Structures are given as structure tokens and as C-alpha cells.
Amino acid sequence: MPTVKQIVHEIADQLPEQATFDDAMHTLYVRQKLERSLQAAADGKLVTQEEMEQQLSSGLEAGLYEWDESFYSRRHNKRHENGNTQAIKKCDKYQEGRRQKNTYR
């Protein structure tokens, strides 16, 4: 198993010359997340999509989570400002689906 120092060197060697610190940090972050996920899978600590949806639904019903409509409205407004029509349509479709399911709080 390679050490953290070896992994950082390997990642640094693979980055393009014009890479920024943000690029390096993001690459390290993604690598760490992937390694944790692979370890969780090896340990049998996986959650299926259905189990996750059930947990989230239970949390919403119990009031543990809140639907932040303002966050999605801000994103939607920003997309309108930028003129990103494909993203706007996708956002509109998603919000309409949420309204139909009556999951807004």
C-alpha cells in the first residue's frame, strides 16, 4: 500500500504543467474519496439506491431535513442570467416534479 507521500508525488507527476493549486487539491480530494469508497465496498458497507431513498424520505417526513427552495431558486435565477437554456429546462423539470410530489416544505 503506497504512503500518502507517494500518492501525492504520483498525482503531482500526472498533473499538467499549467495546473493550479486548486487542480491539485481537487485531484487529491477525489482520490481520497475514491479510496474511501473502495474500502467501504471491500468492507461491505454499501447502501443501495432504494435504501438511501428510504432513509432520505424518512428523514424528510420526520422533519430531519428541510427542502431549501430558495437554494434552487437562486441556482435557477443564475442560470437565467447566464442564458443556459438546457440547464434551465432541466431545473424547471426537476422543480415541477418536486411540486407534483408535494415535497416542498
Backbone as a ProteinNet text record, in pm:
[ID]
protein_1_A
[PRIMARY]
MPTVKQIVHEIADQLPEQATFDDAMHTLYVRQKLERSLQAAADGKLVTQEEMEQQLSSGLEAGLYEWDESFYSRRHNKRHENGNTQAIKKCDKYQEGRRQKNTYR
[TERTIARY]
84.5	0	89.4	72.1	157.2	128.1	230.1	213.3	147	98.9	35.9	136.2	258.3	362.3	382.5	382.8	397.9	278.2	158.1	37.5	40.6	81.7	88.9	190.2	304	405	349.5	281.1	224.1	122.8	37	-62.9	4.4	103.6	174.3	241.6	297	363	264.2	138	37.8	-32.8	-19.9	-86.1	-17.1	-92.9	-30.4	52.5	144.6	233.3	157.4	45.7	-29.2	-130.2	-125	-220	-205.5	-317.4	-319.2	-321.7	-307.3	-319.9	-459.2	-560	-696.9	-709.8	-645.4	-647.4	-585.4	-472.7	-403.7	-488.4	-546.5	-628.7	-752.4	-813.5	-931	-895.2	-784.5	-740.4	-713.8	-649.5	-624.8	-755.5	-848.6	-978	-1053	-1056	-1125.4	-1058.2	-927	-852.5	-886.6	-891.5	-924.5	-1066.6	-1160.9	-1299.8	-1311.2	-1241.6	-1245.1	-1186.7	-1075.9	-1014	-1104.2	-1168.4	-1261.5	-1380.1	-1429.8	-1543.2	-1505.2	-1389.5	-1344.2	-1323.8	-1273.1	-1253.8	-1388.2	-1484.1	-1619.1	-1682.2	-1662.8	-1715.9	-1650.3	-1520.5	-1449	-1494.1	-1531.5	-1578.8	-1727.4	-1793.6	-1935.8	-2026.1	-1979.3	-2056.8	-2124.7	-2194.9	-2262.8	-2409.6	-2468.2	-2610.4	-2668.4	-2777.1	-2838.2	-2912.8	-2944.2	-3019.5	-3153.7	-3220.4	-3351	-3340.7	-3237.2	-3217.2	-3192	-3111.8	-3081.5	-3206.6	-3285.8	-3409.7	-3504.4	-3509.8	-3596.5	-3547.2	-3416.7	-3361.5	-3390.9	-3372.4	-3398.6	-3546.2	-3633.6	-3777.2	-3818.1	-3765.3	-3796.9	-3749.4	-3632	-3578.9	-3662	-3708.3	-3794.1	-3925.3	-3983.9	-4111.6	-4097	-3984.6	-3961.6	-3916.7	-3894.7	-3851.7	-3703	-3624.6	-3480.5	-3412.5	-3471.6	-3417.3	-3522	-3475.7	-3567.6	-3536	-3638.5	-3622	-3593.9	-3479.2	-3441.3	-3476	-3598.9	-3643.9	-3566	-3525.5	-3452.9	-3320.1	-3255	-3128.8	-3149.9	-3253.1	-3280	-3329.2	-3400.6	-3443.8	-3324.2	-3227.8	-3106.6	-3030.1	-3017.4	-2948.5	-3023.1	-3155.3	-3237.5	-3220	-3223.2	-3206.9	-3069.3	-2967.1	-2832.2	-2823.5	-2890.5	-2889.5	-2961.1	-3067.6	-3136.9	-3045	-2969.7	-2877.4	-2771.1	-2725.2	-2620.4	-2674.7	-2806.5	-2867	-2848	-2826.8	-2805.2	-2940.7	-2993.6	-3130.3	-3145.6	-3045	-3055.5	-3064.2	-2981.9	-2984.6	-3114.8	-3166.9	-3292.9	-3406.4	-3412.9	-3518.2	-3508	-3386.2	-3365.6	-3409.4	-3372.7	-3409.9	-3561.6	-3625.6	-3771	-3840.1	-3790.5	-3849.8	-3835.2	-3717.9	-3693.7	-3786.2	-3795.2	-3880.3	-4026.7	-4070.1	-4209.1	-4234.1	-4138.7	-4151.4	-4161.3	-4082.7	-4088.7	-4224.4	-4277	-4408.7	-4517.6	-4508.6	-4610.2	-4605	-4486.7	-4475	-4510.1	-4526.6	-4564.3	-4461	-4333.9	-4229.5	-4168.7	-4218.6	-4170.8	-4220.6	-4142.6	-4182.9	-4209.2
-117.3	0	124.2	211.5	329.9	427.5	501.1	601.7	725.8	812.9	936.9	1019.5	1023.3	1098.7	1046.1	914.3	854.5	887	885	917.4	1062.2	1151.5	1293.8	1314.8	1248.7	1259.9	1206.5	1093.5	1033.8	1128.7	1187.3	1280.7	1404.6	1457.2	1576.3	1549.3	1430.8	1395.3	1385.8	1352.7	1336.3	1466.8	1569.9	1696.9	1768.7	1840.9	1918.6	2033.3	2083.9	2191.5	2316.5	2346.1	2467.9	2447.1	2334.6	2304.7	2405	2435.1	2527.7	2448.3	2521.4	2456.7	2397.4	2466.9	2415.3	2283.3	2273.1	2148	2034.8	2063.9	1962.2	1920.8	2017.8	1988.4	1907.8	1944.3	1871.4	1727.1	1709	1574.6	1490.2	1549	1477.5	1443	1536.8	1515.4	1399.3	1400.3	1294.6	1160.4	1158.5	1033.7	978.6	1068.7	1027.2	970.1	1037.8	991.3	853.5	836.3	707.9	596.1	624.2	521.6	485	585.5	556	474.3	507.7	433.9	290.2	270.8	135.3	54.3	118.7	49	13.6	104.9	77.6	-38.7	-43	-153.1	-284.6	-280.7	-402	-450	-354.6	-387.7	-422.6	-413.2	-445.5	-338.9	-216.4	-105	-24.4	-92.7	-25.6	-7.6	98.3	124.9	130.8	57.3	58.4	189.7	216.6	337	339.3	223.8	214.5	243.7	188	213.2	361.1	423.9	565.7	650.3	619.4	693.6	678.3	558.3	534.4	614.6	617.8	694.2	842.6	895	1036.2	1069.1	982.1	1003.8	1003.1	908.8	900.9	1026.6	1074.8	1196	1318	1327.8	1440.8	1436.9	1317.4	1303.5	1334	1297.9	1321.7	1464.5	1541.5	1680.1	1696.3	1590.9	1599.6	1682.8	1682.6	1758.7	1859.4	1968.3	2067.5	2089.1	2110.8	2140.5	2289.5	2325.4	2465.9	2513.4	2556	2600.9	2723.3	2807.8	2929.6	2896.7	2786.7	2748	2716.4	2638.3	2602.7	2722.1	2813	2934.4	3020.6	3030.7	3109.4	3047.7	2915.1	2848.1	2871.4	2860.5	2879.9	3021.9	3120.4	3259.9	3284	3223.1	3239.2	3180.1	3068.3	3007.6	3097.1	3162.5	3256	3371.7	3422.6	3532.9	3492.4	3367.6	3318.6	3269.9	3255.1	3210.8	3064	2982.8	2839.5	2770.8	2764.6	2715.9	2567.9	2486.8	2343.5	2321.2	2391	2378	2433.2	2539.1	2597.9	2497.7	2432.6	2334	2218.4	2173.5	2063.2	2103.8	2224.2	2275	2289.3	2344.2	2360.1	2224.1	2126.5	1993	1932.2	1951	1897.3	1963.4	2096.2	2167.4	2129.8	2110.8	2071	1932.5	1842.8	1709.8	1715.3	1803.4	1819.2	1873.9	1968.3	2024.8	1918	1834.9	1731	1628.6	1600.4	1506.2	1572.2	1703.7	1779.6	1761.7	1772.1	1753.9	1885.3	1996.3	2124.8	2144.8	2208.3	2241.3	2387.7
0	0	0	-99.6	-107	7.4	46.5	151	91.6	179.2	134.3	53.7	98.3	28.3	-113.9	-129.2	-261.6	-351	-292.6	-369.4	-415	-326.5	-362.1	-473.7	-465.5	-572.2	-704.4	-698.6	-819.7	-884.3	-801.6	-853.7	-911	-840.7	-888.5	-1022.8	-1038.6	-1164.5	-1280.4	-1251	-1356.1	-1392.3	-1309.8	-1339.3	-1455	-1535.4	-1643.4	-1585.5	-1663.3	-1617.3	-1574.1	-1639.4	-1608.9	-1495.4	-1425.7	-1318.5	-1204.2	-1142.1	-1028.5	-898.5	-786.6	-656.9	-641.1	-691.7	-684.7	-760	-875.4	-951.8	-870.4	-807	-727.7	-607.2	-538.7	-422	-461.6	-573.2	-619.2	-653.6	-720.1	-757.5	-633.5	-533.1	-408.1	-337.8	-337.5	-274.7	-341.2	-473.7	-547.4	-521.1	-520.8	-495.2	-356.7	-257.3	-121.3	-113.9	-178.8	-178.1	-245.1	-356.7	-426.5	-340.2	-275.4	-191.5	-74.1	-14.2	96.1	46.2	-71.8	-127.8	-158.5	-216.8	-247.3	-120.1	-15.7	112.4	174.5	166.3	218.5	143.9	12.3	-67.5	-27.3	-5.3	35.2	172.7	259.5	394.4	397.4	281.8	275.2	332.9	335.3	391.9	282	194.9	84.9	117.2	62	76.3	-63.9	-86.7	-218.7	-240.6	-366.1	-401.6	-328.8	-324.9	-259.6	-110.5	-45	98.4	125.4	40.6	58.3	39	-63	-85.8	32.7	88.9	204.1	324.7	346.7	458.3	442.2	320.8	297.3	313.2	261.7	275.5	422.1	496.9	639.5	711.3	674.1	735.9	702.8	577	538.1	614.2	623.2	693.1	841.8	900.5	1043	1070.2	965.8	982.8	1007.4	979.2	999.5	891.6	772.3	660.5	616.6	562.5	508.8	362.2	284.2	142.9	130.7	78.5	65.4	-74.8	-91	-222.7	-267.7	-171.9	-209.2	-277.1	-235.2	-297.5	-445	-474.2	-612.5	-692.4	-627.2	-696.3	-732.7	-641.8	-670.7	-787.4	-786.7	-897.4	-1027.7	-1020.9	-1139.9	-1193.5	-1105	-1147	-1207.6	-1149.9	-1203.2	-1344.5	-1366.6	-1499.6	-1599.9	-1555.6	-1643.9	-1681.6	-1584.3	-1610.3	-1711.4	-1702.5	-1791.6	-1925.3	-1934.1	-2059	-2088.8	-1985.9	-2004.4	-2016.9	-2138.8	-2159.5	-2127.4	-2157.5	-2128.6	-1977.5	-1902.1	-1756.8	-1700.2	-1760.2	-1713.6	-1731.7	-1847.5	-1872.6	-1773.3	-1747.9	-1654.9	-1514.2	-1474.4	-1342.4	-1331.2	-1435.4	-1435.1	-1422.5	-1496.7	-1493.6	-1354.2	-1293.5	-1159.2	-1057.5	-1062.9	-968.1	-985.9	-1108.1	-1132	-1073.3	-1089	-1030.5	-879.3	-818.3	-672.9	-630.9	-707.8	-675.3	-685.7	-788.5	-807.4	-695.2	-644.8	-534.7	-401.1	-403.3	-284.7	-173.7	-209.3	-110.3	-65	-116.6	-67.5	74.8	155.2	292.7	301.8
[MASK]
+++++++++++++++++++++++++++++++++++++++++++++++++++++++++++++++++++++++++++++++++++++++++++++++++++++++++

